[in-house]
Amino acid sequence: MQGIARFSTSVVLAALMAGSAGAEDANYVTIAGIRAGTVAPGGLAFVSVSLSSRRDIGTGYATSGGFWDKRDGSIALGMGFGNADQGLGFQVTANITSLKDDFGDAGYLTLKAATRLQGGGTPMYLGVTADHIAGWGVAESPDESFDLTLTAFPTAAIGGVDRRLMLTLGAGTNIRNNDSDPGVYFGAGMAMNDNWALSAAWTGEDVTLGTGFRLAALPDMQFTASVEDAFDQNDARRFTLQVTLTTDRLFGGKF
């Protein structure tokens, strides 16, 4: 089971790429729970706060008690460099894995590179990720992991509306058995309109169901909600809420 911070920015950054990929009637699309093959556009910085109903799953934190004793969250801060559409894009993310106790006493870095595969009418991106880099505190374990992820953004006419879809297939070294064994993950997301999306994903061990949305009055913010281990296959069901703020005005957006 992935830690809270592990995929905290994949949803919003994939949504940004999807929104720029076409002019469908409904083009806001996300997939919650798995990594995407995209990176943040060059010049964009972000901060993402995630809150979870259970802290005792795959994080190294031994937590007892009821619902309110087990809740916690994480913060991810990062930025994008380069241009994945024209060559290579890069993303660097610093993850703080807990909002409790001594804030910042555990975390790690995530490094990612992606490129758009040329040819064909469907936008498609291939990403390589190195995760859990330079971990500190309880986040020193597990060891570094590596993923290869392919994400496509096709369009389909569904219900009389041209909708942007998001399809992802990936494999990594630390996916199953509490991030200790390699595995495969995949998922699909569908735009319901320009501001709301639904998704379902297989994380390598269980199913995550999610939704993402944004508000016209808050164009720099995006919100997601997900149910991990939705069918309680591993007795690890939890609910996660995420708020992400993005800006392209940091340092003038020139990086």
C-alpha positions in Angstrom: 0.0 0.0 0.0 1.4 3.4 -1.0 2.1 6.0 1.6 -0.1 9.1 1.6 2.4 11.4 -0.2 3.5 9.0 -2.9 1.0 9.9 -5.6 -0.1 13.2 -4.2 0.6 15.3 -7.3 0.0 12.9 -10.1 -3.7 13.7 -10.3 -3.5 17.4 -10.6 -0.5 17.5 -12.9 -2.0 15.0 -15.3 -5.2 17.2 -15.3 -3.1 20.2 -16.3 -1.6 18.2 -19.2 -5.0 16.9 -20.3 -6.6 20.3 -20.2 -4.0 21.6 -22.7 -4.2 18.6 -25.0 -7.4 19.4 -26.7 -10.6 21.4 -26.9 -13.3 18.8 -26.1 -16.6 19.6 -24.6 -15.4 18.0 -21.3 -11.6 18.0 -20.9 -10.8 18.0 -17.2 -9.6 14.4 -16.4 -7.7 12.7 -13.6 -6.7 9.3 -12.2 -6.4 9.0 -8.4 -4.2 6.5 -6.7 -1.5 5.7 -9.3 1.4 7.6 -10.9 0.9 9.4 -14.2 3.3 9.5 -17.2 3.3 13.3 -17.1 5.3 16.0 -15.3 4.5 19.5 -14.3 4.9 22.0 -17.2 8.2 23.9 -17.1 7.8 27.0 -14.9 5.0 25.7 -12.8 5.4 25.2 -9.1 2.9 23.5 -6.8 2.1 22.7 -3.2 -0.3 19.8 -2.4 -1.8 18.9 1.0 -3.3 15.5 1.5 -5.4 14.3 4.5 -6.1 10.6 5.1 -8.4 8.7 7.5 -5.7 6.1 8.2 -2.1 6.7 8.9 -1.1 3.2 9.9 -0.9 1.8 6.3 2.5 1.5 4.6 4.1 4.6 6.2 6.2 3.3 9.0 4.0 5.0 11.6 2.7 2.7 14.3 -0.8 4.1 15.1 -3.4 2.7 17.4 -6.9 3.8 18.4 -10.0 4.8 16.5 -10.6 6.8 13.4 -9.5 10.2 14.8 -6.3 8.7 16.2 -5.2 7.3 12.9 -5.9 10.3 10.7 -2.9 12.3 9.3 -1.7 13.9 6.2 1.3 14.9 4.0 2.6 17.8 2.0 4.3 17.8 -1.4 6.1 20.8 -2.8 7.6 20.7 -6.3 8.2 22.3 -9.6 8.5 21.5 -13.3 11.4 22.2 -15.7 11.8 21.8 -19.4 9.1 20.9 -21.9 7.8 17.3 -22.3 5.8 18.2 -25.4 8.9 19.3 -27.3 11.6 17.2 -25.7 12.1 16.3 -22.1 10.3 17.6 -19.0 11.5 17.2 -15.5 9.8 17.4 -12.1 11.4 17.6 -8.6 9.1 17.0 -5.6 9.9 17.2 -1.8 7.5 15.1 0.2 6.8 15.6 3.9 5.1 12.4 5.1 3.3 13.5 8.3 1.5 16.6 9.6 1.6 15.3 13.2 4.2 15.4 15.9 7.5 17.1 14.8 6.5 18.5 11.4 9.1 17.7 8.7 10.9 15.0 10.7 10.3 12.5 7.9 10.2 12.8 4.1 11.9 12.1 0.8 12.4 13.4 -2.7 10.9 12.3 -6.0 12.6 12.9 -9.3 10.8 12.4 -12.6 11.4 12.8 -16.3 8.8 12.6 -19.1 8.4 13.1 -22.9 5.5 13.2 -25.3 5.6 10.3 -27.8 5.3 11.9 -31.3 3.1 10.5 -34.0 -0.6 9.8 -34.0 -3.5 12.0 -33.0 -3.7 10.9 -29.3 -1.4 12.8 -26.8 0.7 10.1 -25.1 3.5 10.6 -22.5 6.2 8.2 -21.2 7.5 9.0 -17.7 10.4 7.6 -15.6 10.3 8.1 -11.9 12.9 7.7 -9.1 11.0 7.7 -5.7 12.0 7.7 -2.1 15.3 9.5 -2.8 17.3 10.8 0.1 14.7 9.8 2.6 14.9 10.9 6.3 13.2 9.8 9.5 10.9 6.9 9.2 10.7 7.6 5.4 14.2 6.1 5.1 12.4 2.9 4.5 11.5 1.6 1.9 14.5 1.9 -0.3 14.6 3.9 -3.6 12.1 2.7 -6.2 11.8 3.2 -9.9 8.7 3.3 -12.2 8.0 3.4 -15.9 4.6 4.9 -16.8 2.7 5.4 -20.0 -0.2 7.8 -20.1 -2.5 8.6 -23.0 -5.3 11.2 -23.4 -7.7 9.9 -26.1 -11.1 11.4 -26.8 -14.4 9.6 -27.0 -18.0 10.6 -27.7 -20.0 9.4 -24.6 -23.5 10.5 -23.9 -23.4 12.9 -26.8 -20.4 14.7 -25.4 -16.8 14.6 -26.6 -15.0 13.6 -23.4 -11.3 13.6 -22.7 -10.2 10.2 -21.2 -7.0 9.4 -19.4 -5.5 5.9 -19.6 -2.4 4.9 -17.7 -0.3 1.7 -17.5 2.8 1.4 -15.4 5.3 -0.9 -13.7 7.6 -0.3 -10.8 10.1 -2.0 -8.5 8.2 -1.2 -5.2 4.5 -1.6 -5.8 3.2 -4.6 -3.9 3.5 -6.0 -0.4 4.0 -2.7 1.4 6.3 -1.3 -1.3 8.7 -4.2 -1.2 8.0 -6.1 -4.5 7.6 -5.1 -8.1 4.2 -4.9 -9.7 2.0 -3.4 -12.4 -0.7 -0.7 -12.1 -3.2 0.7 -14.4 -6.2 3.0 -14.4 -8.7 5.1 -16.4 -10.3 8.5 -15.8 -13.1 10.3 -17.6 -14.0 14.0 -17.8 -17.6 14.5 -16.8 -17.3 18.2 -17.7 -14.7 21.0 -17.8 -14.4 20.9 -14.0 -15.2 17.4 -12.8 -13.7 14.0 -13.4 -14.1 10.4 -12.2 -11.5 7.6 -12.1 -10.8 4.0 -11.2 -7.3 2.4 -10.8 -5.7 -0.9 -9.9 -2.7 0.1 -7.7 -1.0 -3.3 -7.9 -2.8 -4.7 -4.8 -6.2 -3.1 -4.7 -8.7 -0.7 -6.3 -8.8 3.1 -5.8 -11.9 5.1 -6.8 -11.5 8.8 -7.1 -12.9 12.1 -8.2 -11.3 15.4 -9.0 -12.8 18.9 -9.5 -11.9 22.5 -9.7 -13.9 25.8 -9.2 -14.1 28.6 -11.7 -13.5 31.1 -8.9 -10.3 29.4 -7.9 -8.4 28.7 -11.1 -5.1 27.9 -9.4 -6.6 25.2 -7.1 -7.7 21.7 -7.7 -9.4 19.2 -5.3 -9.5 15.4 -5.3 -11.1 12.8 -3.1 -10.4 9.1 -3.2 -11.2 5.8 -1.6 -8.1 3.5 -1.5 -8.6 -0.3 -1.2 -12.2 0.6 -2.1 -13.5 -3.0 -1.7 -11.4 -3.7 1.4 -9.5 -6.5 -0.2 -6.5 -5.9 2.1 -8.4 -4.6 5.1 -6.8 -1.3 4.4 -9.7 1.0 3.2 -9.1 4.6 3.7 -10.4 8.0 2.5 -8.1 10.7 1.2 -8.7 14.4 0.4 -6.2 16.5 -1.4 -6.0 20.2 -2.2 -3.3 21.4 -4.7 -2.3 25.0 -5.4 -0.3 25.7 -8.6 1.4 28.8 -9.8 3.4 29.8 -12.9 4.4 33.1 -11.4 7.2 31.8 -9.1 10.5 33.3 -10.3 8.5 34.6 -13.3 7.8 31.1 -14.4 11.2 31.0 -16.1 12.6 27.6 -15.3 
